[in-house]
Amino acid sequence: MAQRKAFRWHIVVFLAPAVLVYTAIMIIPLIGTLNLSLFGKAEGGRVFVGLANFATLFGDPRWSTAFWNALANNAWFFLIHMLVQNPVGIMLAALLSSPRLRMAAFYRTAIFIPTILSFVIVGFVWKLILSPIWGIAPGMLDAVGLKSLFAPWLGREGTALTTLALVSVWQFVGIPMMLIYAALLSIPDEVIEAAEIDGVTGWSQFWKIKLPLILPSIGIISVLTFVANFNAFDLIYVSQGALAGPNFATDILGTFLYRTFFGFQLQLGDPHMGATIATAMFGIILVGVCIYLFAIQTRLRRYQF
Amino acid sequence: MTGKLRLALLASTMLAGTAAAQDVTLTVESWRNDDLQIWQDTIIPAFEAANPGIKINFAPTAPAEYNAVLNSKLDAGSAGDLITCRPFDASLELFNKGQLADLTDLASMANFSDVAKSAWQTDDGSATFCVPMASVIHGFLYNKNAFEELGLEPPKTVDQFYAVLDAIKEDGTYIPMAMGTPDQWEAATMGYQNIGPTYWKGEEGRKALIDGSQKLTDDAWVEPFRQLARWKDYLGDGFEAQTYPDSQNLFTLGRAAIYPTGSWEIGVFEPQIEGAFEMGAFAPPVAAEGDTCYISDHTDIALGLNAASPNADAARTFLEWVGSDEFASLYANALPGFFSMNSNPVEMQNPVAQEFVSWRENCEPTIRSTYQILSRGTPNLENETWNASANVINGTETPEAAAERLQEGLASWYEPQKN
């Protein structure tokens, strides 16, 4: 009779630290937040209100207008990143991986440095650069005779969000660049040589050979951008304040959550509505990531070298 | 031998005990850490000299943390004897929880007007729980040298106000008015709440709004927005992205001629200007010559008594003194721009501060319209007013539409405005 294998305790022991830490600092707060959103304030404590907070958030015209405004702004913020940051990142990576480029290491470092700067510095520096009073942007445009193009971009409803999205792109373009650069370097030379023998060179080589090979990396970058953008808060808060002016034109889910949860000026904080917004954000990000995982990633073709 | 020693020890403990009982130390909780030196050098020595046996320990915390720190200290029973009071709801909540003592019977309360006390009273005004210390007055600062250069007089009426602005604009040397809209509170606090009381007749309008007999869509409440919309043409290039520090710098560097503001700037600006030009002040202009003027004399800071304090008697002695003329004069002179709310006028050395406070003689005082009761709900009227004021100056919302939106928001949760 074969003896049953002894329980492999070492697996549990090795997993324990990670599981415990992750549970304590991620899972429990997450469940706490979800739980908080089901309660409401009442005389002398809190009461269970079920989904009433969600009904308020989506049903009350004031709350829902603010929420949809923040969501639409967030979507625009994300779109700018997808349309500008990632293509520019890929282009920079393609240029950097070109063997004829001199001082590639310098460019790589210079473009990556903003990524490690604090949001506070980036927000403050760009606010100064774009300031109509002390900024260098009006002066530089004046020097090339384009002063008439200058406008107080951060102060106009039509341009503030796009400007901030571009500042964020400036800061983070180094990340897609580095990831794509690594992916490009990992393409074996044989594949490139075979393409050259077949007469596929230059741009068509990029489109037909390299791009399909880096598509999985682009997918990962897109999903990272999505999660980062829908959790964004710092840059808007630093440069436009918690009210995300002008007239909530730069209000994204993060600033909306902050204002609601912690309160602002004479407005007292409301943890329950704040948790409701946080839960909605969690749902949005979860749905987005699931779409990527199940609809896109499973269809990406993998190439074995 | 041991017996004697014991006796000696006992005696010395008893002596020490009586000595400690004579010297009561009162701890003051405050968010004004900027004022630490003023308390230690001026206020505390003056009080201790007159009241031997009571020692004062001023223990401030950082302004942003004050409310949270104070609340937890009060809950834990470790808060100081004297509590610096924020205006309105923050302190009212402490009183309702029984953490601030009722000070209605304090003799020095008679030195303060009802408006001065309103920030630290129950809604019906029956109980007062903090002694008012200081208020800030809204008005306009101006560059006297620029005015002399252009031959201008500080305006008294609205027409004169715009005539002065037009003249500065035409000359082109100075930006007529330093104000920006991205921070929003400048537009609301230094714009709307500054000129507004003239139109809604100060306390009369403010109270009528609270009891529901006036609406934000009434002409008296829309007119300040119409005025703000006119300001747009006199602000500097790119005012849509001009922050509050930008505005301050434009004025102190002498690039802007007029600065709509509050008196708290006096103490900040004077060292920055350092005699580069002379600073003057004028009150919010009235509609027609001879009209009653109204000023926002906003109650900002007061001192209350921790209901759990073991030294209540000594603390009351100190509070009586805080309500006295002597304290008023010490405080107002140490901090130009923070005015005593004492009904007896205070002698002040600073000429600009004197100018501000002189308006109290002829003008009717009021406080910011959104602070009492009206900002308890969601949407928050104060925050909405910031947004509306900035929109109106930017020209992205008409005064009427802004007023309509504010009224709708207020009526959505405030009973007296529902109908």
Interface residues (C-beta under 8 A of the other chain):
Chain A: R62 K127 L130 S131 P132 I133 W134 P138 A151 P152 W153 L154 G155 R156 E157 Q240 G241 L243 G245 P246 N247 F248 F264 Q265 L266 Q267 L268 D270
Chain B: D89 G180 T181 P182 D183 Q184 W185 G236 D237 G238 F239 E240 A241 Q242 T243 D246 L250 T370 Y371 S375 T378 P379 N380 E382 N383 W386 N387 A390 N391 N394 T396 E397 G409 S412
